[in-house]
Amino acid sequence: MRPAVLVTGGAIRVGRGIALHMAGLGYDVALHYNSSASEAESTASVIKKAGADCTLFQADLNDPLSYEKLIVSAKQAFPGLSALVNSAAVFDRGTFMESDAALYQKEFRINFEAPVFLTQAFARHIQKGSVVNIIDTTVTRQMISYFFYSLSKKALLEFTRMAAVELAPHIRVNGICPGYLLPAEGWGDDYRKKLEPTLPLRKIASVEDVAGIAAMLIQTASLTGQVIFVDGGESLI
């Protein structure tokens, strides 16, 4: 039975990179998307050309009823499902005083609640395997311009460690804190040019770097509760 991985937000950006990397390692891919249907089809085509199987799963993670349904559907499609990568995320600007309950709910529903209850459903139905949460290097500081985004990722960091303790020994839970990888909508490339020279390594991390670490966490049976910063040293300054 071939191993399989479920990647949320797997049609674009970091999720896509992880899905492609895992396919290259011999994993079939249950690829989740919400609104990026054409990108999901394109990613699935690349995965299949690499010799792996890929099935697409559309789900709006704003709907709490989607969490268990997604895990069950992925398990039915891929009996060898043994890994979950929680990569889907939203990223909206707003200080605490600029934000409202709707923004709070949006950030926490996708960035925190969905990974939490997908992990719970994964542990219940898969019973043995690995979860990788994509967090953010900014959890080491107070990024008030994206207040509720940052707070949701800080919560996800602590959830990763707590879940690793409760779900051991059968489910391993680890996290990755990427630094800047790709420009967010409306950012352009100026931020990259300004940030890179300030990093200890003078180098921006790549999506491929993050994908490689995700694979390592999935495949290393002795690792749980670990959170790895893939950020060129950004978290150190």
Secondary structure, 3 states (H helix, E strand, C coil): CCCEEEECCCCCHHHHHHHHHHHHCCCEEEEEECCCHHHHHHHHHHHHHCCCCEEEEECCCCCCCHHHHHHHHHHHHCCCEEEEEECCCCCCCECCCCCCHHHHHHHHHHHHHHHHHHHHHHHHHCCCEEEEEECCHHHHCCCCCEHHHHHHHHHHHHHHHHHHHHHCCCEEEEEEEECCCCCCCCCCCHHHHHHHHHCCCCCCCCHHHHHHHHHHHHHCCCCCCCEEEECCCHHHC
